[in-house]
Amino acid sequence: MHIITDLIGNELAQVEDEFKKNLKSEVPLISKIGEHLLLSGGKRFRPTILLLCAKLCGYKGRRQIQAASVIEFIHTATLLHDDVVDDAELRRGNASANSIWGSEASVLVGDFLLSKSFFLMVDDGDLKILNTISKATTQMAEGEIQELVKASDLSITEEEYISIVTDKTASLISATCQIGAILGGVDGKKEQALANFGMNLGIAFQLMDDNLDYTSTEKRFGKEIGIDLQGGKITLPLIHTLRSCSPSEKEEVFDIVLSESADERAFLSVADLINRYGGNEYTLEKAKGYVAKAKGNLDCFHSSREKTALLTMANYVVERTW
């Protein structure tokens, strides 16, 4: 990852400063939760790829700093809301905001972050970027609602699952890459190529996230392991397993998913079932397939350090353990 640090290390530091500046508010609770979010860190995956895409497209100005900060604002807002929906107690290895300040405060501060994001983009004045972000956030909300509708539904198909993932996660990553292209002023073909790159990469990213829920540890992953199952989220490792397991095993999973008191033993029994039927391996191979598509989307760009860095980011998506 040294190539990424060399290319955009200084800009990432500026994004962090911008993020911190935009969190300031006269309302003390916003500042407290904002400081907690900053100290919790995060991979800054989305700002990184926005900065790299802007550089790949030859952008030389400074608007990418605010745009990257806005994208991280939107992402952080969705995490605050997700933790409330999931009743999560951990985020990025630390106590979640809702476990400290309560669900009401987390939802409202998430609303603040979303509102501030659109204020900043209106201030930037680029209607094409604003339209791109607006479309993505609408799609994200639709994905989250569809996921809620499908909660605990063991009949969910792989196609339905991919559609949810596309909306709730990949749409913002796609918009992130497209904004880099818009800033660089490239032609429509290259802009669409970067949007497609982000979409395929985003799907792979969520597939790996769902895999890690069954294979990682809380210390490495930074959130509660098994929380997807507790929340009735039927993700690809389990979807594949349910297609292959026996009727009695499927019934056992059904009982666990519907139980409001499923314990660690119950989760481990499902994880063992997924392991036996190759659910994790299947999901990993699917993620690798989407990463290969993402890499192919960059074929229209000439070789450069920026392109190499984006290919490195694509590899990171399937290699990460947290």
HELIX and SHEET records of a PDB file:
HELIX    1   1 HIS A    2  ASN A   22  1                                  21    
HELIX    2   2 PRO A   28  SER A   40  1                                  13    
HELIX    3   3 PHE A   45  LEU A   56  1                                  12    
HELIX    4   4 ARG A   63  ASP A   86  1                                  24    
HELIX    5   5 ALA A   97  TRP A  101  1                                   5    
HELIX    6   6 SER A  103  ASP A  124  1                                  22    
HELIX    7   7 LEU A  127  VAL A  149  1                                  23    
HELIX    8   8 GLU A  158  VAL A  165  1                                   8    
HELIX    9   9 THR A  166  ALA A  170  3                                   5    
HELIX   10  10 SER A  171  GLY A  184  1                                  14    
HELIX   11  11 GLY A  188  THR A  215  1                                  28    
HELIX   12  12 GLU A  218  PHE A  221  1                                   4    
HELIX   13  13 ILE A  227  GLN A  230  1                                   4    
HELIX   14  14 LEU A  236  SER A  244  1                                   9    
HELIX   15  15 PRO A  247  LEU A  258  1                                  12    
HELIX   16  16 GLU A  264  ARG A  276  1                                  13    
HELIX   17  17 GLY A  279  GLY A  296  1                                  18    
HELIX   18  18 ARG A  305  GLU A  319  1                                  15    
SHEET    1   A 2 LEU A  90  ARG A  91  0                                        
SHEET    2   A 2 ASN A  94  ALA A  95 -1                                        
END                                                                             
